[in-house]
Amino acid sequence: MMNYSRNKGEWSEVYTLLKVIADKQFFAGDADLNKIESLIFPIIKVLRDESNGTFEFSYNDDLVVVKNNDEEIRISVNEFQKQAHFLLTKLREKTGATFSVPEIETFINSFNSN
């Protein structure tokens, strides 16, 4: 496993991916970025293009189905929620220019993403 050091913005992108997948929905916002509670968009599928292929994240009940080429892995939505929360905690703690979060690296490497 490679240990990546990323800046806060790069880790925020990883957090956003984990959080969006975990939440399974988006709330709309107004012009002032206030959440509109009554306007919800369900997420059916997330596509992510990476250097090692296009990853497709979809749902089967409480499982996230991760597909890359011919490989398919199933991970609980609960695990994405746990990892998103953990990463958010680390983002709030860290103050350096770049830092690593080996636990998150292990998780995203479990489905061959980077």
PAZAPA-4460 file (N, C-alpha, C; in steps of 0.05 Angstrom, whole numbers, plus 32768, in hexadecimal, padded with zeros to 4 digits):
% residues 114
    n_x    n_y    n_z   ca_x   ca_y   ca_z    c_x    c_y    c_z   seq   type   mol
   8011   7FE8   8000   8000   8000   8000   8012   8019   8000     1      M     A
   800C   802B   7FEE   801A   8045   7FEE   800E   8057   8002     2      M     A
   801E   8067   800F   8015   807B   8022   8016   8096   8015     3      N     A
   7FFF   80A1   800F   7FFD   80BA   8001   7FFB   80D1   8014     4      Y     A
   800B   80E6   800F   8008   80FF   801E   7FF9   8111   800B     5      S     A
   7FE3   811C   8015   7FD2   812D   8004   7FCD   8147   8014     6      R     A
   7FC7   815C   8005   7FC0   8175   8013   7FA3   8174   801B     7      N     A
   7F9A   8188   802A   7F7F   8189   8035   7F6A   8189   801E     8      K     A
   7F70   8197   8008   7F5D   8197   7FF2   7F5A   817C   7FE5     9      G     A
   7F70   816D   7FE2   7F6F   8153   7FD6   7F60   813F   7FE9    10      E     A
   7F65   8141   8003   7F56   8130   8016   7F39   8138   8016    11      W     A
   7F33   8151   8012   7F17   815A   8011   7F08   814E   7FFA    12      S     A
   7F16   814A   7FE3   7F0A   813C   7FCC   7F03   811F   7FD3    13      E     A
   7F15   8112   7FE1   7F10   80F6   7FEA   7EF9   80F6   7FFD    14      V     A
   7EF8   8109   8010   7EE2   810A   8023   7EC7   810E   8015    15      Y     A
   7EC7   8120   8001   7EAE   8125   7FF2   7EA4   810C   7FE5    16      T     A
   7EB6   80FD   7FD8   7EAE   80E4   7FCB   7EA2   80D1   7FE0    17      L     A
   7EB0   80CC   7FF6   7EA6   80BA   800B   7E8B   80C4   8016    18      L     A
   7E88   80DD   801B   7E70   80E9   8027   7E58   80E7   8014    19      K     A
   7E5C   80ED   7FFB   7E47   80EC   7FE7   7E3D   80CF   7FE4    20      V     A
   7E4F   80BC   7FE3   7E48   80A0   7FE1   7E39   8097   7FFA    21      I     A
   7E43   80A0   8011   7E37   8098   802B   7E1B   80A3   802E    22      A     A
   7E16   80BC   8026   7DFC   80C9   802A   7DE7   80BF   8017    23      D     A
   7DEE   80B6   7FFF   7DDB   80AC   7FEB   7DC8   80C1   7FE1    24      K     A
   7DCD   80DB   7FE7   7DBB   80F0   7FDE   7DC9   810B   7FE0    25      Q     A
   7DBF   811E   7FD1   7DC8   813A   7FD2   7DB0   814B   7FD9    26      F     A
   7DB5   8160   7FE9   7DA1   8175   7FED   7DA7   818C   7FDB    27      F     A
   7D92   8198   7FD0   7D96   81B0   7FC0   7D9D   81C7   7FD2    28      A     A
   7DA8   81DC   7FC6   7DAF   81F4   7FD5   7DA5   820D   7FC7    29      G     A
   7DA1   8222   7FD7   7D99   823B   7FCA   7DB1   824C   7FC2    30      D     A
   7DAD   8264   7FB9   7DC3   8275   7FAF   7DD7   827C   7FC5    31      A     A
   7DCF   827A   7FDE   7DE1   8280   7FF5   7DED   8266   8001    32      D     A
   7DEA   8250   7FF3   7DF5   8236   7FFB   7DE7   822B   8014    33      L     A
   7DCE   8233   8019   7DBE   8228   802E   7DB0   820F   8024    34      N     A
   7DB0   81FA   8034   7DA3   81E1   802C   7D85   81E4   802A    35      K     A
   7D79   81DA   8014   7D5C   81D9   8011   7D53   81BD   8019    36      I     A
   7D48   81BB   8031   7D41   81A1   803D   7D2D   8192   802C    37      E     A
   7D1C   81A0   801E   7D06   8192   8010   7D0E   8189   7FF4    38      S     A
   7D26   8190   7FEB   7D2F   8188   7FD0   7D47   8176   7FD1    39      L     A
   7D42   815C   7FCE   7D56   8147   7FD2   7D5A   8138   7FB7    40      I     A
   7D73   8134   7FB0   7D79   8125   7F98   7D86   810B   7FA0    41      F     A
   7D79   80F4   7F9A   7D86   80DB   7FA0   7D9D   80D5   7F8E    42      P     A
   7DB2   80C9   7F99   7DC9   80C1   7F89   7DC5   80A4   7F80    43      I     A
   7DC6   80A0   7F66   7DC3   8085   7F5B   7DDE   8078   7F56    44      I     A
   7DF0   8089   7F4C   7E0B   807E   7F45   7E1F   8095   7F45    45      K     A
   7E37   808F   7F4D   7E4D   80A2   7F4C   7E63   8097   7F3A    46      V     A
   7E6C   80A6   7F27   7E81   809E   7F15   7E9A   80AF   7F1B    47      L     A
   7EB1   80A2   7F1C   7ECA   80AF   7F22   7EDF   80A5   7F0F    48      R     A
   7EEA   80B7   7EFF   7F00   80B0   7EEC   7F1A   80B4   7EFA    49      D     A
   7F2B   809F   7EFA   7F45   809F   7F06   7F59   8094   7EF2    50      E     A
   7F72   8097   7EF9   7F87   808D   7EE7   7F85   806F   7EE2    51      S     A
   7F7A   8060   7EF5   7F78   8043   7EF2   7F5C   803A   7EEA    52      N     A
   7F4C   804C   7EDE   7F32   8044   7ED4   7F1C   8055   7EDF    53      G     A
   7F04   804F   7ED5   7EEC   805D   7EDE   7EDE   804C   7EF4    54      T     A
   7EDA   8058   7F0B   7ECD   804A   7F21   7EAF   8052   7F21    55      F     A
   7E9E   803E   7F25   7E82   8042   7F26   7E79   8039   7F42    56      E     A
   7E6C   804B   7F50   7E62   8046   7F6B   7E43   8046   7F69    57      F     A
   7E36   8030   7F6E   7E19   802F   7F6D   7E10   8020   7F87    58      S     A
   7DF6   801C   7F89   7DEB   8012   7FA2   7DDB   7FF8   7F9E    59      Y     A
   7DDD   7FE6   7FB1   7DCC   7FCF   7FB3   7DC4   7FCD   7FD0    60      N     A
   7DAD   7FD8   7FD6   7DA3   7FDB   7FF2   7DB8   7FEA   8003    61      D     A
   7DC3   7FDD   8017   7DD6   7FEB   8028   7DF3   7FE6   8021    62      D     A
   7DF7   7FDE   8008   7E12   7FD9   7FFE   7E19   7FED   7FE8    63      L     A
   7E32   7FF5   7FE7   7E3C   8005   7FD0   7E4A   7FF0   7FBE    64      V     A
   7E42   7FF0   7FA5   7E4E   7FDE   7F91   7E63   7FEF   7F82    65      V     A
   7E7C   7FE8   7F85   7E92   7FF6   7F78   7E9B   7FE6   7F60    66      V     A
   7E99   7FF1   7F48   7EA2   7FE3   7F30   7EB9   7FF3   7F23    67      K     A
   7ECD   7FE4   7F1A   7EE3   7FEF   7F0B   7EEB   7FD9   7EF7    68      N     A
   7EE6   7FDF   7EDD   7EEA   7FCB   7EC8   7EDA   7FB2   7ECF    69      N     A
   7EE6   7F9B   7ED1   7ED7   7F83   7ED7   7ED5   7F7C   7EF5    70      D     A
   7EE2   7F8D   7F05   7EE3   7F87   7F22   7ECB   7F94   7F30    71      E     A
   7EBE   7F85   7F42   7EA8   7F90   7F52   7EAC   7F89   7F6F    72      E     A
   7EA9   7F9E   7F80   7EAD   7F9A   7F9D   7E94   7FA6   7FAA    73      I     A
   7E8B   7F9A   7FBF   7E74   7FA4   7FCF   7E7D   7FAC   7FEB    74      R     A
   7E76   7FC4   7FF2   7E7E   7FCF   800C   7E66   7FDC   8018    75      I     A
   7E62   7FD9   8032   7E4A   7FE4   803F   7E4A   8003   803E    76      S     A
   7E32   800E   803B   7E2F   802B   803C   7E39   8035   8057    77      V     A
   7E34   8025   806C   7E3D   802C   8087   7E5B   8030   8088    78      N     A
   7E6B   8020   8079   7E88   8023   8079   7E90   803E   806C    79      E     A
   7E82   8046   8057   7E87   8060   804A   7E81   8076   805E    80      F     A
   7E6B   8074   806D   7E64   8088   8081   7E7A   808A   8096    81      Q     A
   7E83   8073   80A0   7E98   8072   80B4   7EB2   807F   80AA    82      K     A
   7EBA   8078   8092   7ED3   8083   8087   7ED1   80A1   8081    83      Q     A
   7EB9   80AA   8078   7EB5   80C7   8073   7EB8   80D6   808D    84      A     A
   7EAB   80CC   80A2   7EAC   80D9   80BD   7EC9   80DA   80C7    85      H     A
   7ED7   80C4   80C5   7EF3   80C2   80CE   7F04   80D7   80BF    86      F     A
   7F01   80D8   80A5   7F11   80EB   8095   7F0A   8108   809C    87      L     A
   7EF1   810E   80A0   7EE9   8129   80A8   7EF7   8131   80C2    88      L     A
   7EF8   811E   80D5   7F05   8123   80EE   7F23   812A   80EA    89      T     A
   7F30   811A   80D9   7F4C   811F   80D3   7F50   813A   80C5    90      K     A
   7F3E   8141   80B2   7F40   815B   80A4   7F3E   8172   80B8    91      L     A
   7F2E   816F   80CC   7F2B   8184   80E0   7F43   8186   80F2    92      R     A
   7F51   8170   80F7   7F68   816F   8109   7F81   8179   80FC    93      E     A
   7F85   8174   80E2   7F9F   8178   80D5   7FA3   8196   80CE    94      K     A
   7FBC   819F   80D2   7FC2   81BA   80CB   7FDA   81BD   80B8    95      T     A
   7FE8   81A7   80B3   7FFF   81A7   80A1   7FF8   81AA   8084    96      G     A
   800C   81B0   8073   8007   81B4   8057   7FFD   819A   804A    97      A     A
   800A   8184   8050   8001   8169   8046   8003   8155   805D    98      T     A
   7FF3   8141   805B   7FF3   812C   8070   7FE7   8113   8064    99      F     A
   7FEC   80FD   8071   7FE1   80E3   8068   7FCD   80D9   807C   100      S     A
   7FBA   80CA   8072   7FA6   80BD   8082   7FA5   809F   807A   101      V     A
   7FB7   808F   8086   7FBA   8074   807D   7FA0   8063   807E   102      P     A
   7F8F   8069   8091   7F76   805A   8094   7F64   805E   807B   103      E     A
   7F63   8076   8071   7F53   807C   805A   7F60   8071   8041   104      I     A
   7F7B   8072   8040   7F89   8066   8029   7F83   8048   8027   105      E     A
   7F83   803B   803E   7F7D   801E   803F   7F61   8019   8034   106      T     A
   7F4E   802A   803D   7F32   8027   8034   7F2F   802B   8016   107      F     A
   7F3A   8041   800B   7F36   8046   7FEF   7F46   8032   7FDE   108      I     A
   7F5D   8028   7FE9   7F6C   8014   7FDA   7F5D   7FF9   7FDA   109      N     A
   7F4A   7FF5   7FED   7F3B   7FDC   7FED   7F2A   7FD8   7FD4   110      S     A
   7F24   7FEE   7FC7   7F15   7FEC   7FAD   7F26   7FF8   7F97   111      F     A
   7F40   7FF7   7F9A   7F54   7FFF   7F86   7F51   801B   7F7B   112      N     A
   7F47   802D   7F8B   7F45   8049   7F83   7F5D   8058   7F8E   113      S     A
   7F62   8070   7F83   7F77   8081   7F8E   7F6E   809D   7F8C   114      N     A
***
